[in-house]
Amino acid sequence: MRKLGTMLGIGLTFMGTVVGAGFASGQEILQFFTRFGFISMFTILLVAGLFIWLGAKMMLLAADISAVSYEDLNIALFGERLGRLVSLFMIVVLLGVTGVMLAGAGSIFSEHLNLSYQTGLVITLAACYMLLRKGLSAILAVNSIVVPAMLLFTFILLFKTIPLPTSTRWLELVNDHSWLGAWMSPFLYTAFNLSMAQTVLVPLGAKVKDRRLIIGGAWIGGIGIGFMLLVGHITLSANMPGITQYAIPMAGIAKQFGQGIQWIYIFLIFSEIFTTLIANVYGLTLQLHERLGIAQHWIVLSILFISYLLSQLGFGILLSTLYPLFGLISLGWLVLIVKR
């Protein structure tokens, strides 16, 4: 039972790390899958397989080299000099992404909970600091709550969508984009999300070490991610093409299904933002502690302070500027993981 619990914990953490705010908003599914039409059912299956294979491979490699942080993995992949440069670039980008997540949390408080943006930032920062004092166990615990809630919401969306007359549109949507773009999309999606997820999955793999548990956890995580992607795709397809006008497509769908579903969605999107936030801060803390040797709680406070300053720029500006930059190295990183 203990081994099963560990395997489930790995799977849920894998899912929670990948299924972040972009996924919960529906924007990632729309951009990487739904807009390509019926072919997306095949590319989603491909993504699930890639996550199982490469997620397990990344965690097993981390276990083999006893990686303390993601920099150890990058050095193993790129070599000493280039690996450190890649890790330095990732520090900068992950700080930016942490600022994006914090800004998103503040926006939820101001837009949906009738509290000020700054109040939302302070509450989120305080909760993040308290949880991170407990280390990796806190991330596992948070994901053991958030991911089942996300799965429940996914089932609700599916059952609400099935009776609609447009529920089979995911089988019929015509692809208005190039086939090359449609088949490149799953590789880009996997590369981006796995390179982000290494902040948590690398230390997790190194801590667990047991190959069977890691592989089993990767299967749970990959299948779960694939299932949620497919349901999200079905739901979005049923509301095409009108749903493309929304910045947060899932919010538009949740509003159609009543206030109760809408409140569940608000809780979930905040939770997904929060899990991404604590995962990034945790990974950055391990990385900076290994480089600088400073006590971890001071590093956590410093990261949160920098994130607070960045969050003053706003959610939209940060998102549109930093995410494309991070995508530049993701494909190269994925190729090197495959070759190992």
N, C-alpha and C positions, 0 to 999 in steps of 0.2 A: 504493500500500500504506500510505503514511503517513497519507493522508486517511481510508482505511478504518479504520486503527487508532484515529485520533482519534474517528471516528464511533462505533466500538465502545466506546471509553472513555467517551464521553458517555452512551451507552445503558446500559452497566453501572453507571456512577455514578448515573444516574437510577434504575435499578432498586434499587441498594443503598441509596440515600437513602430511597426510599419503602418498600421491603420491610424494615422494621425489626423490632424485638423483638416488637411487637404482632402483626405478621403471622406471624413465625416461631413464636410461641406457639400460633397458631391462633385466638386469642380475637377478633382483629379480623375474620377471615373469618366466624367464627361469628355475631358480633353484627351485622355489616353485610350479610351475604349468606345464609349457610346457614339461619338460623332462618326466613327468608322462603320456603323451599321451592323448588320447581322454577323459579319466576320468576327466581331468582338467576342462571341461565345467561344471561339477557338483560341483567340489570343489570350483570353482570361485563363483558359485551361493551361496554356503554355506558361503563363506567369506563375500559376500555382506550382507547376512542375519545377520551374526555375528557382522559386523560393525554397522548395523542399531540398533540392540538390545543392544550391549554392549557399543557402542558410546553414545547412548541416556542414558543408565544406569549410565555411568561414569559422564556425564554432569549433570544429575539430582541429583546424589549423591553429587556432588560438590556444586550444588545450595542448597540442603537441609542442608548441614553443613556450608554453606557460606565460602567455602575454599578460602584462599588468594593465596595459591600456591599448587603444587602437594604434598608437604610434609603433608599438612592437610589431603589430601585424603589417603595417605599411612598410616598415624596414625589411621585413621578410619578403614582401611582394616587390618593392621597388629598389631595394638595396639601401645601404646606410645613408648616403648623402641625399639621394632623391626622396627616400622614404621620410626623412626628417623635414624636407621642404614641403612635401605633400601634407604631412601632419601639421606643419606651421600654417599652411593655407587653410586647412580644415579648422584649426583653432579660430581663425579670424571669421570664417564663414559660419561656424557653429555658434559663435558669439552673436553674430547677426541674426541667425535663425532663432536663437533664444530670445532676442529682442522682439522678433516677429511674433513668437508665441505669446510673450507677455503682453504685447500690444493687442493681440487678438482677445486675450482674456479681459483686458480693460474695456475693449469695445463691447463685449457681451454684457458686462456689468452696466455700462452706460446705455446700451440700446434696448436691453430686455429686462433689467432688474431695477431700473429707476435709481441707480446709484451712480456717483460720478466716476469718470474714467480713472482718476487718480486713486480713488478708494478701491476700485477693482484691482489696480496694480499692487497696492499695498497688501491687500488680503491674499492675493495670489503669491506674492513674494514671501509673506510670512508662512503660509502653508507649505510652500516649496522648501524653505529653510528647515522647518521642523521635521519634515519627512526625510530630507537628505541627511540629517544627522544619524539616521538609522541605516544608511548605506543601501546596498543592493537589495536587501530584504524588503525595504520600503517600496522599491520599484516593483518587485514581484507582488507585494501585497496590493498595491494600487491597481495593477493590471488584472489581478484576480477578481477585482470588483468591476472595473470599467469594461473589460472585454466581454464578460458575460452579459452586461447591460447592453453593450453594442450589438451582441448577437441577438438578444431579445428584441431590440429595436428593429434589427434586420428582418426577423421573422414577422413582426407586426407589419412592416412595410410590405412584405411579400403577401401576407394574407389580405391586406387592404388593396393591393394592386390586382390580385388574381380576378376578382369580380368585374373589374373595369373592362369595357368593350375593347380598349386598346392594349390589353395585357399581353397579347401575343406579338406586339409590334417589334419586339427585340429579334424576332425570327424573320422579319420582313423588311426592316430598314435598309434602304439602299445606301451604299457607300459613295459619298460625293468627293472623297479624297483619294489620293493615290494608294495603290496596293502596297507600295514600298513603305509609305508612311504608316499604314495599318500594321505591317509586320515588324517595323522598327520600334513601334510604340511599346510592346511588351518588354523589349530589351532595355529601352530607356527607362521605363517605369521600374523595372527590377534593379537596374544599376543605381538609379537615384535613391531608391528607398533602402536598399541594402547598404550602400555607402553611408547613409544617415544612421542606419540601425546598428552599425558596428560599434558605436559608442557604448552600447549596452551589451550587445551579443558577444563581443570579444571578451570582456571580463567575465561574462556569464559562462561561456564555453570553457575558459581557463579555470573557473571555480568548480564547475561540475565534473569535467574531465572524462566521465564515463561515456564511452562512445555510443552504447546502446541508448542511453537516456537522451543524449544530444540528438541522435538520428530520429528517435521517436518523437522528441519535442519539435524537431523540424517538420516532420510529417503532420503533426497536429497543427502547427502554425501555418504551414503552406496550404493545407486543405481549408482551414478556417478563413484565411485571407482570400482564397479563390472563391469560396462560398459567398462571402460578404461582397466581393467585387461583382459576382454574377447577379446577386439580388439587387445591388445598387444599379447595375446596368439595366436589368429588367424594369425596375421602377422608373428610372430616368427615360428609358425608351418609350414607356407608356405615356410619357408627358412631352415627348418630342413633337414638333420643334420648339414649342413655346417656352419650355423650361430653360432654353439657352439664354434667355434675357436676364436671368437672375445671376447675381454675383455669387450667391450661396444657393444653388439649385435645391438642395435637400430641405432648406428652410421653406421654400415655396411649396414643396410637396407636403411637408409636415403641416403647414397651415391649412391645406385642403382637407386634411383628415381630422381636424378638430383641435381644440385648445389643449386637451390632455396630451396628444401626440406631440404637439408643438413644445410643451414644457419638457417632455422627455427628451426631445431633440436638443433643446437649449442646454439641459444638463449634460448630455452626451458630448456635444461639441466643445463645451468647456472642459470636460474630463479628458477628451482627446488632446486638446491644447495643453492641458496640465501634464499629461503623461509624456508628451513630447518635450515639454519644458524641463521636467525633472530628469528625463533620460539624457538630454543634452548637457545639463549642468553637471550631472554625475560623471559622464564621459569626459568632459572638459576638466573636471576636478582631478580625476585620476591622471590625466595627461599632464596637467600643469604641476601636480604634486611630484610626478616622476621627473619632470624637467627641472623644477625649481627647489624641491625639497621643503616647501613651506607647508605649515599645518593645514590640513584639508578644510577645516571650518573657516579659516581666513580666506582661502581660495573661493569657497562657496559664496561667502559674503561679497567678495570682490566681483565675481561673475554676475551675481544678482544685481549689484549696484550698476555695473556697466550695462546690463540688460535694461535696467530701469531708465538709464539715460537714453539708450537707443529707442526704447518704446515711446519716447516723447515725439519721435518723428512720425508715428502713426503706422497702422497696420498695412495699408495699401502700398505706400512708398517703399517700405522695407521688403515686402513680398515681391514686388515687381523687379527690384534691383538685385537682391541677393540670390534668389532661387536659380535664375539662369546661370550665374557665375558658378554655383556649386555643380550644376549639370555638366560643366566642361570636362571635369576630371572623372566623372562617374563611369563613363563607358570604358575608359582605359583601365580603371580600377577593376571593373567587372571582367575584362579580358584576362587580366593577370590572376584573378581568383580562379577563373576557368582553367588556366594553364597549370596551376599548382597541382 
